[in-house]
């Protein structure tokens, strides 16, 4: 199984909302992911956190 698939799927879902999910250096001291849109940047610490943010963006509770 492709271990990159969960990230790629999540990135595609963000793209459909006009946002970008970017993977940073997971070994570094910073957050491993970022969500961006029009100069707005939000550090994300896990794909689970990314899924929660995506749900909020889509209008979920």
Beta strands, then each sheet from edge to edge (+ up, - down):
strand 1: 20-23
strand 2: 33-37
strand 3: 40-44
sheet 1: 1+ 2- 3+
end
